[in-house]
Structures are given as structure tokens and as C-alpha cells.
């Protein structure tokens, strides 16, 4: 999974195609929980580009997108919001794949 470098890159990726932004942090236990299975999720949903956003590094962006917990997922296609899986709860591989399958 690529990591977001700056806000210009966020805007470019949001507007260019199918992108799932994954908000995480280094200190979040639930983020560490999903890391081992995310490569499998990414391969199952290869039509999306997955980009990790460190919530601590991009706080204003997280606030603007109303990210209330981590890990959280926000998906866009050519600038259009496709869906959000945002909560403070731990997310399982099955739940993440169900979210992505509905997009």
C-alpha cells in the first residue's frame, strides 16, 4: 500500500480513478491488526488503488473527511465519493471486503 505524501497527491489520487484511502497510525492496535491481511484485500480488489494516510500527519484532512476512528476507509472514483467505512471499531478482513464489494 502506498503512503500519502502530501495534500496535492491526495487531490490527484481522489480525482484520477478508483482509490481507497486507508486512515491509520503507527500507535493504533487495530491498525496493526489489519496490516497482515491488507495485501490479500488489495489483491482481491485490484481495480482500486489503496493509499495509506497517517491520521497524525494529516489531521486537518482527517477532520475535513470526518474520520472519527481508525482504521477507516474512504473510497473515491474520479472525485466522486463511493463510500465510507468509518468507525472506532476494529474491522475484520470480512467486514472490509464486504464494504469494498458493495462499492
C-alpha positions in Angstrom: 0.0 0.0 0.0 1.4 3.4 -1.0 1.6 6.1 1.6 0.2 9.6 1.1 3.0 12.2 0.7 1.1 15.5 0.6 -2.4 17.1 0.0 -1.7 17.7 -3.7 -1.2 13.9 -4.1 -4.5 13.3 -2.2 -6.4 15.5 -4.6 -4.7 14.0 -7.6 -5.5 10.4 -6.5 -9.0 11.3 -5.4 -9.8 12.8 -8.8 -7.9 10.3 -11.0 -9.6 6.9 -10.6 -10.7 4.3 -8.1 -8.8 5.0 -4.9 -9.4 3.8 -1.3 -7.8 5.9 1.3 -7.0 4.0 4.5 -6.6 6.2 7.6 -4.2 4.6 10.1 -1.5 5.5 12.6 1.6 3.8 14.0 0.3 3.6 17.5 -3.2 2.2 16.7 -3.6 -1.5 17.8 -6.5 -2.0 15.4 -4.4 -0.7 12.5 -1.7 -3.2 13.4 -4.4 -5.9 13.4 -5.4 -5.2 9.7 -1.9 -4.8 8.3 -1.2 -8.6 7.8 -4.3 -9.2 5.7 -4.4 -5.9 3.8 -2.2 -7.3 0.9 -4.7 -10.0 0.3 -7.6 -7.5 0.4 -5.7 -5.3 -2.1 -5.1 -8.2 -4.5 -8.8 -9.2 -4.3 -9.8 -5.6 -5.2 -7.1 -4.8 -7.6 -9.3 -2.4 -9.5 -8.7 0.0 -6.6 -5.6 1.8 -5.6 -5.0 1.6 -1.9 -3.3 4.6 -0.2 -2.4 4.8 3.5 -2.9 8.1 5.2 -1.3 8.6 8.6 -4.0 10.3 10.6 -1.5 12.0 12.8 0.4 13.5 9.8 -2.8 14.7 8.1 -5.0 15.7 10.9 -6.8 18.6 9.1 -7.6 16.2 6.2 -9.0 13.6 8.6 -11.1 16.3 10.2 -12.4 17.5 6.8 -13.4 14.0 5.9 -14.9 13.4 9.4 -12.6 10.5 10.2 -13.9 9.6 13.7 -11.8 6.5 14.3 -9.0 4.4 12.8 -8.5 2.4 10.8 -11.1 3.9 8.5 -11.7 3.6 4.7 -12.9 6.3 2.3 -13.3 5.4 -1.4 -13.5 7.7 -4.4 -13.7 7.2 -8.2 -12.8 10.2 -10.3 -13.6 12.6 -7.5 -16.9 11.0 -6.6 -17.3 9.6 -3.1 -18.2 5.9 -3.5 -18.4 5.0 0.2 -17.1 5.3 3.7 -16.3 2.7 6.3 -15.6 5.0 9.2 -15.9 4.0 12.9 -13.9 3.5 16.0 -14.4 -0.3 15.9 -11.9 -2.9 14.9 -12.5 -4.0 11.4 -12.2 -7.6 10.2 -11.0 -8.7 6.8 -14.5 -10.0 6.1 -16.0 -6.6 7.0 -13.5 -4.7 4.9 -14.1 -7.0 1.9 -17.9 -6.6 2.3 -17.5 -2.8 2.3 -15.4 -2.9 -0.8 -17.6 -5.4 -2.5 -20.6 -3.0 -2.2 -18.8 -0.1 -3.9 
